[in-house]
Amino acid sequence: MEALRDALPTLTATIAVGDAAGAVPGALPWSALTGRDAELTPVPVPFDHPLWVVFSSGTTAELGIVHGHGGSC
């Protein structure tokens, strides 16, 4: 996890959902991002800029998945 965070210099937060919230050091729980008023300030980024970096528990190992901004609606 730390190596991935270090490889993403523009990363501003790590968000953990569900049971992972207490298992990822330095991660914010999903509830910290919801339920509050905040002004949306769009920021232009390149087409291939990472939007989500997620992990899924695969059948043999964890799988890292990167979704880019390009093509996301």
CHARMM-style PDB file with segment names, atoms N, HN, CA, C and O in Angstrom:
ATOM      1  N   MET     1       0.830  -1.187   0.000  1.00  0.00      PROA
ATOM      2  CA  MET     1       0.000   0.000   0.000  1.00  0.00      PROA
ATOM      3  C   MET     1       0.875   1.253   0.000  1.00  0.00      PROA
ATOM      4  O   MET     1       0.622   2.185  -0.763  1.00  0.00      PROA
ATOM      5  N   GLU     2       1.891   1.279   0.842  1.00  0.00      PROA
ATOM      6  HN  GLU     2       2.096   0.522   1.462  1.00  0.00      PROA
ATOM      7  CA  GLU     2       2.760   2.456   0.909  1.00  0.00      PROA
ATOM      8  C   GLU     2       3.487   2.688  -0.406  1.00  0.00      PROA
ATOM      9  O   GLU     2       3.638   3.833  -0.831  1.00  0.00      PROA
ATOM     10  N   ALA     3       3.947   1.608  -1.064  1.00  0.00      PROA
ATOM     11  HN  ALA     3       3.825   0.677  -0.718  1.00  0.00      PROA
ATOM     12  CA  ALA     3       4.638   1.748  -2.351  1.00  0.00      PROA
ATOM     13  C   ALA     3       3.691   2.342  -3.401  1.00  0.00      PROA
ATOM     14  O   ALA     3       4.103   3.178  -4.205  1.00  0.00      PROA
ATOM     15  N   LEU     4       2.450   1.920  -3.394  1.00  0.00      PROA
ATOM     16  HN  LEU     4       2.115   1.240  -2.741  1.00  0.00      PROA
ATOM     17  CA  LEU     4       1.468   2.457  -4.333  1.00  0.00      PROA
ATOM     18  C   LEU     4       1.213   3.927  -4.049  1.00  0.00      PROA
ATOM     19  O   LEU     4       1.172   4.737  -4.975  1.00  0.00      PROA
ATOM     20  N   ARG     5       1.044   4.278  -2.801  1.00  0.00      PROA
ATOM     21  HN  ARG     5       1.077   3.620  -2.048  1.00  0.00      PROA
ATOM     22  CA  ARG     5       0.828   5.688  -2.446  1.00  0.00      PROA
ATOM     23  C   ARG     5       2.015   6.536  -2.873  1.00  0.00      PROA
ATOM     24  O   ARG     5       1.835   7.634  -3.399  1.00  0.00      PROA
ATOM     25  N   ASP     6       3.225   6.039  -2.651  1.00  0.00      PROA
ATOM     26  HN  ASP     6       3.371   5.147  -2.223  1.00  0.00      PROA
ATOM     27  CA  ASP     6       4.437   6.783  -3.020  1.00  0.00      PROA
ATOM     28  C   ASP     6       4.554   6.959  -4.531  1.00  0.00      PROA
ATOM     29  O   ASP     6       5.130   7.942  -4.998  1.00  0.00      PROA
ATOM     30  N   ALA     7       4.008   6.008  -5.303  1.00  0.00      PROA
ATOM     31  HN  ALA     7       3.539   5.210  -4.924  1.00  0.00      PROA
ATOM     32  CA  ALA     7       4.084   6.067  -6.762  1.00  0.00      PROA
ATOM     33  C   ALA     7       3.042   7.007  -7.370  1.00  0.00      PROA
ATOM     34  O   ALA     7       3.069   7.262  -8.574  1.00  0.00      PROA
ATOM     35  N   LEU     8       2.139   7.516  -6.561  1.00  0.00      PROA
ATOM     36  HN  LEU     8       2.117   7.309  -5.583  1.00  0.00      PROA
ATOM     37  CA  LEU     8       1.090   8.430  -7.040  1.00  0.00      PROA
ATOM     38  C   LEU     8       1.288   9.795  -6.389  1.00  0.00      PROA
ATOM     39  O   LEU     8       0.656  10.089  -5.375  1.00  0.00      PROA
ATOM     40  N   PRO     9       2.153  10.631  -6.955  1.00  0.00      PROA
ATOM     41  CA  PRO     9       2.492  11.898  -6.306  1.00  0.00      PROA
ATOM     42  C   PRO     9       1.333  12.868  -6.145  1.00  0.00      PROA
ATOM     43  O   PRO     9       1.397  13.757  -5.296  1.00  0.00      PROA
ATOM     44  N   THR    10       0.273  12.724  -6.938  1.00  0.00      PROA
ATOM     45  HN  THR    10       0.222  12.002  -7.628  1.00  0.00      PROA
ATOM     46  CA  THR    10      -0.865  13.634  -6.810  1.00  0.00      PROA
ATOM     47  C   THR    10      -1.951  13.085  -5.887  1.00  0.00      PROA
ATOM     48  O   THR    10      -2.993  13.717  -5.712  1.00  0.00      PROA
ATOM     49  N   LEU    11      -1.715  11.925  -5.300  1.00  0.00      PROA
ATOM     50  HN  LEU    11      -0.869  11.412  -5.442  1.00  0.00      PROA
ATOM     51  CA  LEU    11      -2.693  11.328  -4.384  1.00  0.00      PROA
ATOM     52  C   LEU    11      -2.911  12.249  -3.186  1.00  0.00      PROA
ATOM     53  O   LEU    11      -1.954  12.689  -2.548  1.00  0.00      PROA
ATOM     54  N   THR    12      -4.160  12.531  -2.891  1.00  0.00      PROA
ATOM     55  HN  THR    12      -4.938  12.173  -3.409  1.00  0.00      PROA
ATOM     56  CA  THR    12      -4.456  13.401  -1.751  1.00  0.00      PROA
ATOM     57  C   THR    12      -5.102  12.662  -0.592  1.00  0.00      PROA
ATOM     58  O   THR    12      -5.103  13.162   0.533  1.00  0.00      PROA
ATOM     59  N   ALA    13      -5.656  11.473  -0.846  1.00  0.00      PROA
ATOM     60  HN  ALA    13      -5.655  11.067  -1.759  1.00  0.00      PROA
ATOM     61  CA  ALA    13      -6.291  10.722   0.228  1.00  0.00      PROA
ATOM     62  C   ALA    13      -6.431   9.261  -0.162  1.00  0.00      PROA
ATOM     63  O   ALA    13      -6.526   8.916  -1.340  1.00  0.00      PROA
ATOM     64  N   THR    14      -6.441   8.423   0.848  1.00  0.00      PROA
ATOM     65  HN  THR    14      -6.363   8.703   1.805  1.00  0.00      PROA
ATOM     66  CA  THR    14      -6.762   7.015   0.683  1.00  0.00      PROA
ATOM     67  C   THR    14      -8.068   6.789   1.414  1.00  0.00      PROA
ATOM     68  O   THR    14      -8.205   7.164   2.578  1.00  0.00      PROA
ATOM     69  N   ILE    15      -9.031   6.177   0.739  1.00  0.00      PROA
ATOM     70  HN  ILE    15      -8.920   5.872  -0.207  1.00  0.00      PROA
ATOM     71  CA  ILE    15     -10.355   5.981   1.308  1.00  0.00      PROA
ATOM     72  C   ILE    15     -10.611   4.492   1.439  1.00  0.00      PROA
ATOM     73  O   ILE    15     -10.471   3.747   0.469  1.00  0.00      PROA
ATOM     74  N   ALA    16     -10.977   4.061   2.609  1.00  0.00      PROA
ATOM     75  HN  ALA    16     -11.091   4.665   3.397  1.00  0.00      PROA
ATOM     76  CA  ALA    16     -11.276   2.648   2.842  1.00  0.00      PROA
ATOM     77  C   ALA    16     -12.767   2.492   3.085  1.00  0.00      PROA
ATOM     78  O   ALA    16     -13.391   3.307   3.764  1.00  0.00      PROA
ATOM     79  N   VAL    17     -13.324   1.433   2.519  1.00  0.00      PROA
ATOM     80  HN  VAL    17     -12.817   0.771   1.967  1.00  0.00      PROA
ATOM     81  CA  VAL    17     -14.765   1.193   2.613  1.00  0.00      PROA
ATOM     82  C   VAL    17     -15.017  -0.090   3.390  1.00  0.00      PROA
ATOM     83  O   VAL    17     -14.289  -1.072   3.239  1.00  0.00      PROA
ATOM     84  N   GLY    18     -16.033  -0.074   4.206  1.00  0.00      PROA
ATOM     85  HN  GLY    18     -16.623   0.724   4.328  1.00  0.00      PROA
ATOM     86  CA  GLY    18     -16.431  -1.276   4.941  1.00  0.00      PROA
ATOM     87  C   GLY    18     -15.398  -1.713   5.967  1.00  0.00      PROA
ATOM     88  O   GLY    18     -14.844  -0.888   6.694  1.00  0.00      PROA
ATOM     89  N   ASP    19     -15.143  -3.021   6.020  1.00  0.00      PROA
ATOM     90  HN  ASP    19     -15.594  -3.691   5.429  1.00  0.00      PROA
ATOM     91  CA  ASP    19     -14.232  -3.580   7.006  1.00  0.00      PROA
ATOM     92  C   ASP    19     -12.797  -3.088   6.839  1.00  0.00      PROA
ATOM     93  O   ASP    19     -12.021  -3.128   7.794  1.00  0.00      PROA
ATOM     94  N   ALA    20     -12.432  -2.625   5.646  1.00  0.00      PROA
ATOM     95  HN  ALA    20     -13.063  -2.593   4.871  1.00  0.00      PROA
ATOM     96  CA  ALA    20     -11.066  -2.158   5.398  1.00  0.00      PROA
ATOM     97  C   ALA    20     -10.777  -0.830   6.090  1.00  0.00      PROA
ATOM     98  O   ALA    20      -9.613  -0.452   6.224  1.00  0.00      PROA
ATOM     99  N   ALA    21     -11.804  -0.118   6.530  1.00  0.00      PROA
ATOM    100  HN  ALA    21     -12.750  -0.425   6.422  1.00  0.00      PROA
ATOM    101  CA  ALA    21     -11.617   1.211   7.108  1.00  0.00      PROA
ATOM    102  C   ALA    21     -10.630   1.227   8.265  1.00  0.00      PROA
ATOM    103  O   ALA    21      -9.858   2.178   8.390  1.00  0.00      PROA
ATOM    104  N   GLY    22     -10.629   0.218   9.103  1.00  0.00      PROA
ATOM    105  HN  GLY    22     -11.255  -0.555   9.001  1.00  0.00      PROA
ATOM    106  CA  GLY    22      -9.705   0.193  10.222  1.00  0.00      PROA
ATOM    107  C   GLY    22      -8.403  -0.532   9.921  1.00  0.00      PROA
ATOM    108  O   GLY    22      -7.477  -0.508  10.732  1.00  0.00      PROA
ATOM    109  N   ALA    23      -8.323  -1.182   8.752  1.00  0.00      PROA
ATOM    110  HN  ALA    23      -9.075  -1.202   8.094  1.00  0.00      PROA
ATOM    111  CA  ALA    23      -7.167  -2.012   8.429  1.00  0.00      PROA
ATOM    112  C   ALA    23      -6.120  -1.299   7.583  1.00  0.00      PROA
ATOM    113  O   ALA    23      -5.015  -1.818   7.422  1.00  0.00      PROA
ATOM    114  N   VAL    24      -6.430  -0.137   7.044  1.00  0.00      PROA
ATOM    115  HN  VAL    24      -7.327   0.284   7.175  1.00  0.00      PROA
ATOM    116  CA  VAL    24      -5.491   0.581   6.183  1.00  0.00      PROA
ATOM    117  C   VAL    24      -4.985   1.813   6.924  1.00  0.00      PROA
ATOM    118  O   VAL    24      -5.732   2.775   7.104  1.00  0.00      PROA
ATOM    119  N   PRO    25      -3.724   1.795   7.356  1.00  0.00      PROA
ATOM    120  CA  PRO    25      -3.183   2.936   8.099  1.00  0.00      PROA
ATOM    121  C   PRO    25      -3.275   4.237   7.300  1.00  0.00      PROA
ATOM    122  O   PRO    25      -2.903   4.287   6.128  1.00  0.00      PROA
ATOM    123  N   GLY    26      -3.769   5.273   7.943  1.00  0.00      PROA
ATOM    124  HN  GLY    26      -4.072   5.233   8.896  1.00  0.00      PROA
ATOM    125  CA  GLY    26      -3.863   6.585   7.324  1.00  0.00      PROA
ATOM    126  C   GLY    26      -5.033   6.772   6.376  1.00  0.00      PROA
ATOM    127  O   GLY    26      -5.169   7.839   5.777  1.00  0.00      PROA
ATOM    128  N   ALA    27      -5.881   5.766   6.224  1.00  0.00      PROA
ATOM    129  HN  ALA    27      -5.771   4.899   6.710  1.00  0.00      PROA
ATOM    130  CA  ALA    27      -7.021   5.872   5.312  1.00  0.00      PROA
ATOM    131  C   ALA    27      -8.196   6.556   5.983  1.00  0.00      PROA
ATOM    132  O   ALA    27      -8.406   6.430   7.190  1.00  0.00      PROA
ATOM    133  N   LEU    28      -8.956   7.281   5.181  1.00  0.00      PROA
ATOM    134  HN  LEU    28      -8.786   7.384   4.201  1.00  0.00      PROA
ATOM    135  CA  LEU    28     -10.187   7.899   5.667  1.00  0.00      PROA
ATOM    136  C   LEU    28     -11.330   6.918   5.470  1.00  0.00      PROA
ATOM    137  O   LEU    28     -11.377   6.234   4.448  1.00  0.00      PROA
ATOM    138  N   PRO    29     -12.246   6.830   6.413  1.00  0.00      PROA
ATOM    139  CA  PRO    29     -13.429   5.997   6.178  1.00  0.00      PROA
ATOM    140  C   PRO    29     -14.371   6.715   5.208  1.00  0.00      PROA
ATOM    141  O   PRO    29     -14.399   7.945   5.162  1.00  0.00      PROA
ATOM    142  N   TRP    30     -15.131   5.955   4.445  1.00  0.00      PROA
ATOM    143  HN  TRP    30     -15.108   4.956   4.482  1.00  0.00      PROA
ATOM    144  CA  TRP    30     -16.075   6.518   3.482  1.00  0.00      PROA
ATOM    145  C   TRP    30     -16.989   7.548   4.139  1.00  0.00      PROA
ATOM    146  O   TRP    30     -17.339   8.553   3.521  1.00  0.00      PROA
ATOM    147  N   SER    31     -17.376   7.300   5.385  1.00  0.00      PROA
ATOM    148  HN  SER    31     -17.092   6.484   5.887  1.00  0.00      PROA
ATOM    149  CA  SER    31     -18.294   8.205   6.087  1.00  0.00      PROA
ATOM    150  C   SER    31     -17.695   9.601   6.283  1.00  0.00      PROA
ATOM    151  O   SER    31     -18.438  10.565   6.462  1.00  0.00      PROA
ATOM    152  N   ALA    32     -16.370   9.724   6.253  1.00  0.00      PROA
ATOM    153  HN  ALA    32     -15.765   8.941   6.108  1.00  0.00      PROA
ATOM    154  CA  ALA    32     -15.742  11.040   6.395  1.00  0.00      PROA
ATOM    155  C   ALA    32     -15.960  11.902   5.153  1.00  0.00      PROA
ATOM    156  O   ALA    32     -15.785  13.120   5.204  1.00  0.00      PROA
ATOM    157  N   LEU    33     -16.338  11.281   4.049  1.00  0.00      PROA
ATOM    158  HN  LEU    33     -16.481  10.292   4.007  1.00  0.00      PROA
ATOM    159  CA  LEU    33     -16.510  12.014   2.794  1.00  0.00      PROA
ATOM    160  C   LEU    33     -17.963  12.288   2.452  1.00  0.00      PROA
ATOM    161  O   LEU    33     -18.254  13.018   1.505  1.00  0.00      PROA
ATOM    162  N   THR    34     -18.859  11.718   3.207  1.00  0.00      PROA
ATOM    163  HN  THR    34     -18.622  11.125   3.976  1.00  0.00      PROA
ATOM    164  CA  THR    34     -20.279  11.879   2.909  1.00  0.00      PROA
ATOM    165  C   THR    34     -20.964  12.609   4.058  1.00  0.00      PROA
ATOM    166  O   THR    34     -20.442  12.668   5.171  1.00  0.00      PROA
ATOM    167  N   GLY    35     -22.114  13.150   3.782  1.00  0.00      PROA
ATOM    168  HN  GLY    35     -22.538  13.102   2.878  1.00  0.00      PROA
ATOM    169  CA  GLY    35     -22.898  13.770   4.837  1.00  0.00      PROA
ATOM    170  C   GLY    35     -22.456  15.158   5.242  1.00  0.00      PROA
ATOM    171  O   GLY    35     -22.799  15.625   6.328  1.00  0.00      PROA
ATOM    172  N   ARG    36     -21.698  15.831   4.381  1.00  0.00      PROA
ATOM    173  HN  ARG    36     -21.420  15.452   3.498  1.00  0.00      PROA
ATOM    174  CA  ARG    36     -21.313  17.203   4.710  1.00  0.00      PROA
ATOM    175  C   ARG    36     -21.394  18.051   3.452  1.00  0.00      PROA
ATOM    176  O   ARG    36     -21.245  17.544   2.340  1.00  0.00      PROA
ATOM    177  N   ASP    37     -21.629  19.326   3.630  1.00  0.00      PROA
ATOM    178  HN  ASP    37     -21.750  19.738   4.534  1.00  0.00      PROA
ATOM    179  CA  ASP    37     -21.706  20.237   2.493  1.00  0.00      PROA
ATOM    180  C   ASP    37     -20.303  20.655   2.087  1.00  0.00      PROA
ATOM    181  O   ASP    37     -19.477  20.996   2.933  1.00  0.00      PROA
ATOM    182  N   ALA    38     -20.044  20.626   0.801  1.00  0.00      PROA
ATOM    183  HN  ALA    38     -20.716  20.349   0.113  1.00  0.00      PROA
ATOM    184  CA  ALA    38     -18.758  21.072   0.274  1.00  0.00      PROA
ATOM    185  C   ALA    38     -18.966  21.572  -1.144  1.00  0.00      PROA
ATOM    186  O   ALA    38     -19.779  21.028  -1.891  1.00  0.00      PROA
ATOM    187  N   GLU    39     -18.241  22.593  -1.503  1.00  0.00      PROA
ATOM    188  HN  GLU    39     -17.581  23.035  -0.896  1.00  0.00      PROA
ATOM    189  CA  GLU    39     -18.344  23.135  -2.846  1.00  0.00      PROA
ATOM    190  C   GLU    39     -17.468  22.319  -3.789  1.00  0.00      PROA
ATOM    191  O   GLU    39     -16.311  22.034  -3.477  1.00  0.00      PROA
ATOM    192  N   LEU    40     -18.017  21.944  -4.939  1.00  0.00      PROA
ATOM    193  HN  LEU    40     -18.956  22.175  -5.193  1.00  0.00      PROA
ATOM    194  CA  LEU    40     -17.278  21.196  -5.936  1.00  0.00      PROA
ATOM    195  C   LEU    40     -16.429  22.156  -6.753  1.00  0.00      PROA
ATOM    196  O   LEU    40     -16.939  23.127  -7.310  1.00  0.00      PROA
ATOM    197  N   THR    41     -15.129  21.881  -6.821  1.00  0.00      PROA
ATOM    198  HN  THR    41     -14.714  21.092  -6.368  1.00  0.00      PROA
ATOM    199  CA  THR    41     -14.218  22.690  -7.608  1.00  0.00      PROA
ATOM    200  C   THR    41     -13.537  21.782  -8.632  1.00  0.00      PROA
ATOM    201  O   THR    41     -12.551  21.124  -8.302  1.00  0.00      PROA
ATOM    202  N   PRO    42     -14.044  21.734  -9.872  1.00  0.00      PROA
ATOM    203  CA  PRO    42     -13.439  20.877 -10.884  1.00  0.00      PROA
ATOM    204  C   PRO    42     -12.002  21.298 -11.194  1.00  0.00      PROA
ATOM    205  O   PRO    42     -11.679  22.486 -11.208  1.00  0.00      PROA
ATOM    206  N   VAL    43     -11.155  20.311 -11.440  1.00  0.00      PROA
ATOM    207  HN  VAL    43     -11.418  19.346 -11.429  1.00  0.00      PROA
ATOM    208  CA  VAL    43      -9.753  20.551 -11.774  1.00  0.00      PROA
ATOM    209  C   VAL    43      -9.443  19.770 -13.049  1.00  0.00      PROA
ATOM    210  O   VAL    43      -9.645  18.556 -13.086  1.00  0.00      PROA
ATOM    211  N   PRO    44      -8.958  20.440 -14.097  1.00  0.00      PROA
ATOM    212  CA  PRO    44      -8.625  19.725 -15.321  1.00  0.00      PROA
ATOM    213  C   PRO    44      -7.437  18.779 -15.089  1.00  0.00      PROA
ATOM    214  O   PRO    44      -6.459  19.155 -14.443  1.00  0.00      PROA
ATOM    215  N   VAL    45      -7.528  17.572 -15.611  1.00  0.00      PROA
ATOM    216  HN  VAL    45      -8.323  17.267 -16.135  1.00  0.00      PROA
ATOM    217  CA  VAL    45      -6.449  16.589 -15.516  1.00  0.00      PROA
ATOM    218  C   VAL    45      -6.284  15.914 -16.873  1.00  0.00      PROA
ATOM    219  O   VAL    45      -7.201  15.957 -17.693  1.00  0.00      PROA
ATOM    220  N   PRO    46      -5.126  15.288 -17.127  1.00  0.00      PROA
ATOM    221  CA  PRO    46      -4.933  14.583 -18.394  1.00  0.00      PROA
ATOM    222  C   PRO    46      -5.908  13.413 -18.551  1.00  0.00      PROA
ATOM    223  O   PRO    46      -6.443  12.903 -17.567  1.00  0.00      PROA
ATOM    224  N   PHE    47      -6.131  12.998 -19.798  1.00  0.00      PROA
ATOM    225  HN  PHE    47      -5.697  13.413 -20.598  1.00  0.00      PROA
ATOM    226  CA  PHE    47      -7.049  11.913 -20.121  1.00  0.00      PROA
ATOM    227  C   PHE    47      -6.733  10.641 -19.337  1.00  0.00      PROA
ATOM    228  O   PHE    47      -7.644   9.961 -18.865  1.00  0.00      PROA
ATOM    229  N   ASP    48      -5.436  10.315 -19.194  1.00  0.00      PROA
ATOM    230  HN  ASP    48      -4.696  10.868 -19.577  1.00  0.00      PROA
ATOM    231  CA  ASP    48      -5.042   9.059 -18.544  1.00  0.00      PROA
ATOM    232  C   ASP    48      -4.763   9.199 -17.045  1.00  0.00      PROA
ATOM    233  O   ASP    48      -4.220   8.279 -16.433  1.00  0.00      PROA
ATOM    234  N   HSD    49      -5.121  10.320 -16.456  1.00  0.00      PROA
ATOM    235  HN  HSD    49      -5.562  11.068 -16.953  1.00  0.00      PROA
ATOM    236  CA  HSD    49      -4.913  10.543 -15.019  1.00  0.00      PROA
ATOM    237  C   HSD    49      -5.757   9.543 -14.222  1.00  0.00      PROA
ATOM    238  O   HSD    49      -6.937   9.365 -14.525  1.00  0.00      PROA
ATOM    239  N   PRO    50      -5.174   8.884 -13.202  1.00  0.00      PROA
ATOM    240  CA  PRO    50      -5.956   7.912 -12.425  1.00  0.00      PROA
ATOM    241  C   PRO    50      -7.156   8.571 -11.722  1.00  0.00      PROA
ATOM    242  O   PRO    50      -7.038   9.629 -11.105  1.00  0.00      PROA
ATOM    243  N   LEU    51      -8.290   7.917 -11.839  1.00  0.00      PROA
ATOM    244  HN  LEU    51      -8.386   7.057 -12.340  1.00  0.00      PROA
ATOM    245  CA  LEU    51      -9.486   8.370 -11.138  1.00  0.00      PROA
ATOM    246  C   LEU    51      -9.682   7.547  -9.874  1.00  0.00      PROA
ATOM    247  O   LEU    51      -9.873   8.094  -8.788  1.00  0.00      PROA
ATOM    248  N   TRP    52      -9.634   6.241 -10.024  1.00  0.00      PROA
ATOM    249  HN  TRP    52      -9.479   5.797 -10.907  1.00  0.00      PROA
ATOM    250  CA  TRP    52      -9.779   5.316  -8.903  1.00  0.00      PROA
ATOM    251  C   TRP    52      -8.641   4.302  -8.968  1.00  0.00      PROA
ATOM    252  O   TRP    52      -8.296   3.821 -10.047  1.00  0.00      PROA
ATOM    253  N   VAL    53      -8.077   3.987  -7.853  1.00  0.00      PROA
ATOM    254  HN  VAL    53      -8.357   4.377  -6.976  1.00  0.00      PROA
ATOM    255  CA  VAL    53      -7.186   2.836  -7.723  1.00  0.00      PROA
ATOM    256  C   VAL    53      -7.850   1.968  -6.669  1.00  0.00      PROA
ATOM    257  O   VAL    53      -7.886   2.327  -5.492  1.00  0.00      PROA
ATOM    258  N   VAL    54      -8.374   0.831  -7.090  1.00  0.00      PROA
ATOM    259  HN  VAL    54      -8.345   0.539  -8.046  1.00  0.00      PROA
ATOM    260  CA  VAL    54      -9.134  -0.017  -6.179  1.00  0.00      PROA
ATOM    261  C   VAL    54      -8.517  -1.403  -6.111  1.00  0.00      PROA
ATOM    262  O   VAL    54      -7.771  -1.811  -7.001  1.00  0.00      PROA
ATOM    263  N   PHE    55      -8.832  -2.108  -5.062  1.00  0.00      PROA
ATOM    264  HN  PHE    55      -9.438  -1.776  -4.339  1.00  0.00      PROA
ATOM    265  CA  PHE    55      -8.370  -3.478  -4.899  1.00  0.00      PROA
ATOM    266  C   PHE    55      -9.569  -4.384  -4.739  1.00  0.00      PROA
ATOM    267  O   PHE    55     -10.546  -4.038  -4.074  1.00  0.00      PROA
ATOM    268  N   SER    56      -9.483  -5.536  -5.350  1.00  0.00      PROA
ATOM    269  HN  SER    56      -8.690  -5.816  -5.890  1.00  0.00      PROA
ATOM    270  CA  SER    56     -10.538  -6.531  -5.264  1.00  0.00      PROA
ATOM    271  C   SER    56      -9.920  -7.834  -4.788  1.00  0.00      PROA
ATOM    272  O   SER    56      -8.825  -8.196  -5.218  1.00  0.00      PROA
ATOM    273  N   SER    57     -10.601  -8.530  -3.920  1.00  0.00      PROA
ATOM    274  HN  SER    57     -11.491  -8.237  -3.571  1.00  0.00      PROA
ATOM    275  CA  SER    57     -10.075  -9.819  -3.492  1.00  0.00      PROA
ATOM    276  C   SER    57     -10.394 -10.839  -4.568  1.00  0.00      PROA
ATOM    277  O   SER    57     -11.541 -11.256  -4.724  1.00  0.00      PROA
ATOM    278  N   GLY    58      -9.376 -11.233  -5.301  1.00  0.00      PROA
ATOM    279  HN  GLY    58      -8.444 -10.893  -5.174  1.00  0.00      PROA
ATOM    280  CA  GLY    58      -9.545 -12.215  -6.363  1.00  0.00      PROA
ATOM    281  C   GLY    58      -9.587 -13.616  -5.783  1.00  0.00      PROA
ATOM    282  O   GLY    58      -9.517 -13.792  -4.566  1.00  0.00      PROA
ATOM    283  N   THR    59      -9.700 -14.605  -6.645  1.00  0.00      PROA
ATOM    284  HN  THR    59      -9.757 -14.462  -7.633  1.00  0.00      PROA
ATOM    285  CA  THR    59      -9.773 -15.985  -6.160  1.00  0.00      PROA
ATOM    286  C   THR    59      -8.419 -16.501  -5.688  1.00  0.00      PROA
ATOM    287  O   THR    59      -8.359 -17.416  -4.867  1.00  0.00      PROA
ATOM    288  N   THR    60      -7.320 -15.917  -6.202  1.00  0.00      PROA
ATOM    289  HN  THR    60      -7.369 -15.173  -6.869  1.00  0.00      PROA
ATOM    290  CA  THR    60      -5.989 -16.383  -5.794  1.00  0.00      PROA
ATOM    291  C   THR    60      -5.167 -15.310  -5.105  1.00  0.00      PROA
ATOM    292  O   THR    60      -4.240 -15.636  -4.362  1.00  0.00      PROA
ATOM    293  N   ALA    61      -5.476 -14.045  -5.327  1.00  0.00      PROA
ATOM    294  HN  ALA    61      -6.228 -13.781  -5.930  1.00  0.00      PROA
ATOM    295  CA  ALA    61      -4.713 -12.949  -4.719  1.00  0.00      PROA
ATOM    296  C   ALA    61      -5.486 -11.650  -4.892  1.00  0.00      PROA
ATOM    297  O   ALA    61      -6.448 -11.586  -5.657  1.00  0.00      PROA
ATOM    298  N   GLU    62      -5.049 -10.599  -4.163  1.00  0.00      PROA
ATOM    299  HN  GLU    62      -4.267 -10.651  -3.542  1.00  0.00      PROA
ATOM    300  CA  GLU    62      -5.658  -9.284  -4.363  1.00  0.00      PROA
ATOM    301  C   GLU    62      -5.331  -8.782  -5.758  1.00  0.00      PROA
ATOM    302  O   GLU    62      -4.234  -9.006  -6.270  1.00  0.00      PROA
ATOM    303  N   LEU    63      -6.275  -8.113  -6.356  1.00  0.00      PROA
ATOM    304  HN  LEU    63      -7.166  -7.931  -5.940  1.00  0.00      PROA
ATOM    305  CA  LEU    63      -6.092  -7.570  -7.693  1.00  0.00      PROA
ATOM    306  C   LEU    63      -6.170  -6.055  -7.635  1.00  0.00      PROA
ATOM    307  O   LEU    63      -7.143  -5.501  -7.123  1.00  0.00      PROA
ATOM    308  N   GLY    64      -5.152  -5.379  -8.157  1.00  0.00      PROA
ATOM    309  HN  GLY    64      -4.361  -5.829  -8.573  1.00  0.00      PROA
ATOM    310  CA  GLY    64      -5.170  -3.921  -8.244  1.00  0.00      PROA
ATOM    311  C   GLY    64      -5.813  -3.506  -9.553  1.00  0.00      PROA
ATOM    312  O   GLY    64      -5.505  -4.068 -10.604  1.00  0.00      PROA
ATOM    313  N   ILE    65      -6.705  -2.524  -9.498  1.00  0.00      PROA
ATOM    314  HN  ILE    65      -6.955  -2.067  -8.645  1.00  0.00      PROA
ATOM    315  CA  ILE    65      -7.418  -2.053 -10.684  1.00  0.00      PROA
ATOM    316  C   ILE    65      -7.315  -0.545 -10.730  1.00  0.00      PROA
ATOM    317  O   ILE    65      -7.639   0.129  -9.752  1.00  0.00      PROA
ATOM    318  N   VAL    66      -6.867  -0.003 -11.858  1.00  0.00      PROA
ATOM    319  HN  VAL    66      -6.604  -0.551 -12.652  1.00  0.00      PROA
ATOM    320  CA  VAL    66      -6.770   1.443 -12.027  1.00  0.00      PROA
ATOM    321  C   VAL    66      -7.761   1.878 -13.102  1.00  0.00      PROA
ATOM    322  O   VAL    66      -7.724   1.378 -14.226  1.00  0.00      PROA
ATOM    323  N   HSD    67      -8.642   2.806 -12.755  1.00  0.00      PROA
ATOM    324  HN  HSD    67      -8.672   3.213 -11.842  1.00  0.00      PROA
ATOM    325  CA  HSD    67      -9.575   3.389 -13.695  1.00  0.00      PROA
ATOM    326  C   HSD    67      -9.112   4.824 -13.966  1.00  0.00      PROA
ATOM    327  O   HSD    67      -8.843   5.576 -13.030  1.00  0.00      PROA
ATOM    328  N   GLY    68      -9.021   5.200 -15.235  1.00  0.00      PROA
ATOM    329  HN  GLY    68      -9.240   4.589 -15.995  1.00  0.00      PROA
ATOM    330  CA  GLY    68      -8.612   6.556 -15.583  1.00  0.00      PROA
ATOM    331  C   GLY    68      -9.802   7.481 -15.771  1.00  0.00      PROA
ATOM    332  O   GLY    68     -10.943   7.030 -15.880  1.00  0.00      PROA
ATOM    333  N   HSD    69      -9.525   8.783 -15.809  1.00  0.00      PROA
ATOM    334  HN  HSD    69      -8.599   9.149 -15.720  1.00  0.00      PROA
ATOM    335  CA  HSD    69     -10.577   9.779 -16.030  1.00  0.00      PROA
ATOM    336  C   HSD    69     -11.165   9.664 -17.423  1.00  0.00      PROA
ATOM    337  O   HSD    69     -12.365   9.871 -17.609  1.00  0.00      PROA
ATOM    338  N   GLY    70     -10.332   9.337 -18.409  1.00  0.00      PROA
ATOM    339  HN  GLY    70      -9.358   9.169 -18.258  1.00  0.00      PROA
ATOM    340  CA  GLY    70     -10.801   9.255 -19.790  1.00  0.00      PROA
ATOM    341  C   GLY    70     -11.906   8.233 -19.956  1.00  0.00      PROA
ATOM    342  O   GLY    70     -11.730   7.063 -19.616  1.00  0.00      PROA
ATOM    343  N   GLY    71     -13.024   8.657 -20.465  1.00  0.00      PROA
ATOM    344  HN  GLY    71     -13.167   9.608 -20.741  1.00  0.00      PROA
ATOM    345  CA  GLY    71     -14.130   7.745 -20.698  1.00  0.00      PROA
ATOM    346  C   GLY    71     -15.045   7.540 -19.503  1.00  0.00      PROA
ATOM    347  O   GLY    71     -16.063   6.859 -19.625  1.00  0.00      PROA
ATOM    348  N   SER    72     -14.713   8.107 -18.360  1.00  0.00      PROA
ATOM    349  HN  SER    72     -13.886   8.661 -18.262  1.00  0.00      PROA
ATOM    350  CA  SER    72     -15.579   7.955 -17.178  1.00  0.00      PROA
ATOM    351  C   SER    72     -16.676   9.015 -17.225  1.00  0.00      PROA
ATOM    352  O   SER    72     -16.426  10.176 -17.549  1.00  0.00      PROA
ATOM    353  N   CYS    73     -17.871   8.600 -16.902  1.00  0.00      PROA
ATOM    354  HN  CYS    73     -18.074   7.657 -16.639  1.00  0.00      PROA
ATOM    355  CA  CYS    73     -19.003   9.536 -16.894  1.00  0.00      PROA
ATOM    356  C   CYS    73     -19.532   9.687 -15.494  1.00  0.00      PROA
ATOM    357  OT1 CYS    73     -20.486  10.431 -15.271  1.00  0.00      PROA
TER     358      CYS     73
END
